[in-house]
Amino acid sequence: MAEKAKGKMEQAKGKAKEVAGKATGSERMQAEGKMDQLKGKARETAGKAEEQARGIKDSLRDRDRRQEP
């Protein structure tokens, strides 16, 4: 869950930076904002994948416990 939240925060920071760059006419700041958004999206996606993997691992472990004699 932490990675997903950090990813969302990074995306929000990037969006704010992009908007500030547009307002000030700074192409560099706009580009940095877009990059931060992409990094945040990647981090969020990694967090989702991690949660799914953990869920699969837990369900397999539970299944194995039920099958033990």
C-alpha positions in Angstrom: 0.0 0.0 0.0 2.8 2.4 0.7 4.2 2.3 -2.8 0.8 3.0 -4.3 0.4 6.0 -2.0 3.9 7.3 -2.7 3.2 6.9 -6.4 0.0 9.0 -6.1 1.8 11.7 -4.2 4.6 11.8 -6.8 2.0 12.1 -9.5 0.3 15.0 -7.7 3.6 16.7 -7.1 4.5 16.3 -10.8 1.1 17.7 -11.9 1.6 20.8 -9.7 5.1 21.3 -11.1 3.8 21.0 -14.6 1.1 23.5 -14.0 3.6 25.9 -12.4 5.9 25.5 -15.3 3.1 26.4 -17.7 2.1 29.4 -15.7 5.7 30.7 -15.6 6.6 29.7 -19.1 9.3 27.3 -17.9 9.6 24.4 -20.3 12.1 22.7 -18.0 9.7 22.8 -15.1 6.9 21.4 -17.3 9.2 18.6 -18.4 10.2 17.8 -14.9 6.6 17.7 -13.8 5.7 15.3 -16.6 8.7 13.1 -15.6 7.6 13.1 -12.0 4.1 12.1 -13.1 5.5 9.2 -15.1 7.7 8.1 -12.2 4.7 8.2 -9.9 2.6 6.2 -12.2 5.4 3.5 -12.4 5.7 3.4 -8.7 1.9 3.1 -8.3 1.8 0.3 -10.8 4.7 -1.5 -9.0 2.8 -1.2 -5.7 -0.3 -2.7 -7.3 1.7 -5.6 -8.7 3.3 -6.1 -5.3 -0.1 -6.3 -3.6 -1.4 -8.7 -6.2 1.6 -10.9 -5.8 1.2 -10.8 -2.0 -2.5 -11.8 -2.4 -1.7 -14.7 -4.6 1.0 -15.9 -2.2 -1.4 -15.7 0.7 -4.1 -17.6 -1.2 -1.7 -20.4 -2.2 -0.4 -20.6 1.4 -4.0 -20.9 2.7 -4.8 -23.5 0.1 -1.8 -25.6 1.1 -2.8 -25.4 4.7 -6.3 -26.7 3.9 -4.8 -29.7 2.0 -2.5 -30.8 4.7 -3.6 -34.0 6.5 
